[in-house]
C-alpha cells in the first residue's frame, strides 16, 4: 500500500502526463484543432481589396459563421505591399490559413512549398469544388505538373469600354457592340473610330501599360507572345510584330494615347467619365465606378480582331485562393475555401453589380443582372475563350514588371519599334534562361 506522499507524487506524475497528451493532441494553426475538442475551430483568411470588396468579404465571412456552429472564420484585410507581407508571415509562421495570391506570388509559393496541393482535396469524395467546375483558361500559374495549388476566385476578362457620348459627338453612328454582333468589329473599324474621336479633339483610346493589354492586342491578331517552350517571341512572331506595329502607328498619329502621357493626375477612367476618352481597356472592375455616374453613357465590346473571326482570345486578370500548407486546421479551412469558391459563394460576392465575372460555371446571371452594361454578355463570351497570364511569364520573378518598364520607355521616348521589341525579347529570354538554370 502506497503512503500518502507516494500517492501525491503519483498523482503529480499522472497530471503532467495527461497535460502532455492534451498538448500533443490539441493541434496548432489559428486556434484549436479540426473540431476534436468540441470547441469552435478558428481559421483566418486574408486578401487585398478596395473598400467595397472588403465590405463584401466581411459579409460573406459573417454569413459563413452563422451557418457553421463548429467553425469561426476571421477575415484579415492586408493593405499595401501585400506579397511581401504574406511572405514575411509565412516565414514567421503567422500567415493565415487561407489567402489570395496573384500570378507572381503563387509561383513563388509553389516553388518554396508554402501552399497545399489542392488536387487531393478537390478530388476527394464529397468535395464541394472540382477542377471541371472552372473555366479552363483561368488556371494559368496555379497549376504545375498536373497538380492544382490555387483556385481562381473569380476573373476579369479584358474588354473595351466605350463612351457612347464621345462616339456620337465624333459622328460615329454604328456602335462597336452592334458591329461585333455582325462580325464586323475589326482593327480597321477601331482605327476609323479613334481617328474620328481624335479629330473631334478628344482621346481615342488610352493604352495601359499592362500585360493583359499587350497580350490582348497580339492574340486579337492570331499572334503569340511566348512559344511552346516558354520563350518570348513577340519580336519575331509575324502576327505579334504586326500587332505592335498597329499600336505604334496609332500612337504616333495620336489615335491612341499611352496612359503615361495623360495630363498629370488624370487616369483613363477619370477622363472616360468626364467624356474626354472614347475607349479604355479593362475588366468588369470599372462597373461599380461607372454606375455611380448617372449621366455616363457606356457599353462594352470585345477586342477588335484582325483575323476575320468575330472574337479572339484576350487576357483575363485572375487571382487565386490558396491554402497555407502549415495550417493546422486544414479540414475547416478547406470547408471555408470551398464555400467561398463554389457557385453559391461567388454568387454572394458578385451579385448586385459586382466588379468581376464568376470563374465557376452556373452563376452567369450575376453578370447579366440589371442589363448593365447593355452588352454584358460579352464579358462571358470573352471568358469562354480568354486566358490568364502564362506561367512562362508569371513564373519568372520581376519579368512582367521589367517588360512593362521597357514598353513604357518605348512610348515615352518615342524609340524605334523594331529595336525596342528585340531589346525586350533579348532581356526576357535572358531572364527566363537564367531562372531555369538555377
N, C-alpha and C positions, 0 to 999 in steps of 0.2 A: 504494500500500500504506500502511495506517494505521500510525502509530507506536504504541508500547506505551501512551503517555499517551492517544492518541486512542481506542484500543481500550477502555482503562479508563473513559474518560469516556462512551463509547457504552454500555458495559455498565451504568453507573450510571443513565443515562437510561432504558434499557430496563427496568431493575429498578423504577425509580419508576413508569414507565408501566404495567408489569404489576401493581404494587401497587394503583394507582389503579383499574384494570379490576376487580381482585378485590373491592375495596371497593364498587364500583358494583353488582356482581352479588350481593353477599352477602346483601342484604335485612336488614330490621330486625325489630322485634317482640320476642317473648320472647327468642329466640336463634336464630340460623341463618335459613335461608330454607326454602321448601317443598321441602326434600329434595334440591336440586340438588347440594349439596356432598358428598353421600354420608353425611353425619353425621345424627344424630337431630335432627329438628325439635322444638324445645322450645316448648310452649304453656302458658299459665297460665289457670286459671279460678277464679272466686270466687263465694261465696254467704254468706248468713247461715245460721243453723241452731242447733238445740239439740244437746246432746252426742250423742244417738243418731243424729240426722240427719248430723252432721258425720262421725261414725264410718263411716256407710254410704257417704257421699260419698268418703271416703278409700279404702274398699274397692273402690268402683267404679273409681276412678282407677287403683289398683294393678292391677286386672283388665284395664283398657284397655291399660296399659303392657306387660303381659305378653303381649298378643296383637298388638302393633304394634311391630315392630322399628325402624321408621323415625320414630316419634313418641314423645316423652316429655311426658306431661301432669303438671302440678303443681297441686294444689288449694290455694287460699289462703282460709281462713275469715276473714270480716271481722266482728268483734263490734262492736255498738253504733254508732249514727249511720251506718248502712250507706249510705244515699243520699248523704249529704254526702261521705263518704269516696270513694265511686265518682266523684262529680262532680269532686272535687279531683284524683283520679288521672287522670281524662280530660283535665282542663285541663293537668296537668303532663306528660302523655304517658307515664304509668306504669301506666295501667289494664290489667287482664288482657285476654286475647284474648276470653274468654267470661265472662259473669257473669249473675247473677239480677237481675231488675228487677221491682218491684211496679207496680201500676196507675199511681200518680202519677209514678214515676220514668221509666217507659217513654215517657210522653207528653213529658216534658222532653227525653229523649234523641232522640226522633223530630224534635222541633222544632229542636234545636240541631245536628242532622245528625251525631250522635256514633255512631250504630249503623248497621249494614249493612242494606240492603233484602234480605230473605231470599228474596223471591219468585223471582228468577232462579236461586238455588241450589236451591230446593226443586223447581222445575220442570225442572231440568236432567236429562237422561237419566242413569239410574243412581242418582239421589238416593235415600237410604235413608228419607227422610221426605217426605211430600206433604201438602198442606193438607187433602185429603179424608180423611186418616187420623185427624183430630182432630175432637172433637165441636164442632159449630158455635157453641154458646152460650158457648164458652170464650175466644174471641178478644178480645172486649172492646176495650180501648185499644191492643192490639198491632197492629191493622190500621188503615190510613188510605189513603183514595183507592184502594182495591182492592189495596194492597200490604201485605205482612206484614213486620213488624220484630221480632217476638218470637214464640216458640212456647211454649204453656203446658207447664210442666214436669210437672205433674200437676194435681189440683184437689181442692177440698174443698166438696162440696155441703152446704148448711146443712140440718140435720135437728134434731129434738128428741130428746135423750137423756132417758129416763125411768128413775127408780129404782123397781124393782118392789116393794121392801120398803116404801117410803114410801107407794106407792099402795095396797098391801094393808092397811097399818095404818090408812089413811084409809077403809077399807071399799069400795074400788073393786075390782070383780070382773071387769070387762071391760077387757082391756089395750088401749092405743091402737093397737098394730100389728094386732091382730085386728079392731078397728073399721075401720082403714084398709083392710084386705083386703076388707071387705064394703062399702066406700064410705060408711061412717058416721062417719068421723073429721072432725068439724065443729067450728066455733068453739063451738057450744053444748055439745058433749061436753067440749071442753077447759075451758071455764068451769065446768062442773059438777064436773070432777075437781079443778081448782085450788081451788074453793070447799071441797070436802071435805078437801083437804090442809090448807088454812088453818085449818079448824075442828078439825083434829087437832093444831094448834099447831106446824105446820111450814110451810115456804115452798113455795108452789105452783109458781111459775115465776120464774126470775131473768132479768130483761130486761137484756141487754147493750147498751151504747151504741155500736153499730156499724152501718155502712150495710147490711150483709147481713141484720141482724136486722130493721131498719125496712122495708127494701125487701121482705123475705120476707112480712111481715105484710100489706103493701099488695097484693102480687101474689097472695097467697092469697085475696084478696077480689076479684080481677079488676081491680085498680086500677093506676094509673100514678103514678110519681114525676116522670118527665120526659115531655114530649110529643115529637113527631117533629122539632121544631125545636130540641131541646135545652134547652127552658125548664122550670124546676121548676114543677110543678103540684100538688104534694102538698097544698096548702091549698085548692085549688079543684076538683080531681077528686073527684067524689062518693064513689066507692068507696075512694079514698085517705083521705078525711076519715072515712069510716065505720071504716076500719081503725084509724086513730089514736084515734078515739073509743072503740073497743073496748079498746085498750090503756089509755087514760086512765081509763076507768071501772073497770077491773080493778085498776089501780094504786091508785086511791083506796080501794077496799074491801079492798086487801091480798091479793087473789088473786095478783097479780103484784108482784114486788119489784124495783125498779130496783137494778142492781148497785152503784151508788154509795152506796146506803144500807145495805148489808150491814154486819155488825159489823166493826170495824177489823181489818185483817189477814186477813179471810176473803174468798175468792172463791167464785163459784158452783160451780166444780169441786170445791174442797175440801169445801164444805158438802154437795154431792151425795154425795161419797164417805163422809162421816160420817152419811149418811142423814137429812139435815135439809132436803133440797130434792127436790121431785118431778120438775121438768123444768128442763133447761138447753138452750139452743140452741148448736150448734157443728157443726163438720165432723168428719171421721174422726180429727182430731188428738188427740181425747181417748182413743182406743182404747189406745195403749201405756200411758197413765197408769192407766186403769181396770182393765186386765188385771192390773196388779200387786197389786190388792186382791182377794184370793181370795174374800172374803166378800161383795163387792159384787155385787148382782143388778141388771142393767141391760139395756136394749134401746134401739132407735131407732125413730122413726116420722117420716114426712114432716110438713110443716107442716099443721095442720088447715085446712080450707077453709071458705069461706062462699059458695060458688058452686053447690053441687050436684055438683061434679066430685070425683072420687076424689083427684086430685092437681093442684096448680097449680105453676107455676114459682116457684122460690125462688132466693135469691142463692147464688153459688158463689165462694168465695175462690180466687183464682188468683195465680200468679206466672209470670214469663216468663223464658226463657233468651234472651239477645241476644248478638250478635257485634259486637265493637268494630270500627268502621269503619276505625280506624287500625292494626288488626292487620296485621303483615307476613307472617303465616303463615296466611292465610285458608283455604287448602285443608286443611291439617292441622287447623286449629281447627274447620272445618265437619265434618270427619270425626268428631272427638270429640263435637261438638254433636249430630250426627245419631244417633250410637250411644247418647248419653245420653238422647235423647228418643224413640227408636223403641220398639217393643213390648218388645224384649229389655232395653233399658236401664231402662225403667220397671218391668218385672217384677223385675229385680235390686234396684232401690231400694225397692220397695214390698212385696215378699213377706215372709212371716214376721211378719205383724201390723203392717205399716207404718201411717203416720199420714196417708195421703192416698189418693185414688182416681185411677186412671190417666186421663190426658187423651186417650190414644190407644186406638184400638179393638184388641181381640184379647187383652187380658190381664185380663179381669174376674175371673178365678179368684183373683187375689191379694186381692180384696176379700171373697170368699166363703170362703176357706180357714179351716178350724177352726170355721166356723159362729159366728164372733164379730164382732158380736153376732148374736143369732138371726136378726134380720131385716136382715142386712147388704145384702141385695138392694135395699133401699130407697135406699141410697146411689147405686146405679147408676140406679135409676128417677129419682131427683132430678137426677142429672147429665144424663139424657136431655132434660129439659125446662127446666133451670135456666139461669142467665145470670151472666156476670161483670159487674163494675161497669161501667156505661155510660160511654163516653168523654165524654158530656155532663157528667158529674161528675168523672171521673178526669182529664179534660183541663184542669181549672181548678185551678191550684196552690192548695192550702190549703182548698179548698171542703169536702171531706169532713170535715176537722177542725173547720171553722167550724160546719157543720151539727151535728156531734156536740156541740159546746160549747153550742149553743142548746138542743138536746134535753136535755142534762144540767141546764141551768137550769130547764127546764120541769118535770122530775121532782123536782129537789131543792128548788125554791122553790114548788112547787105553783101554778104560774102558770096562767092561763086557757088552755084548749087552742086555741080558735079564733084568738085574737090572737097566740098564740105561733107557730102554724103560718103565719099571714100574715107574721109577722116573719121567719121562716125563709125563706119563699118570696121576699119582697122582697129580703132580703140575698143569697140565692143568685142570683137573676136579675140583680141589680146587678153582682155579681162576674162572672157569665157575660158580660154585655153589655160590661163594661169590658175584659175579657180579649180578647173578639172584636174590639174596636175598636182594639186596639194595632197 
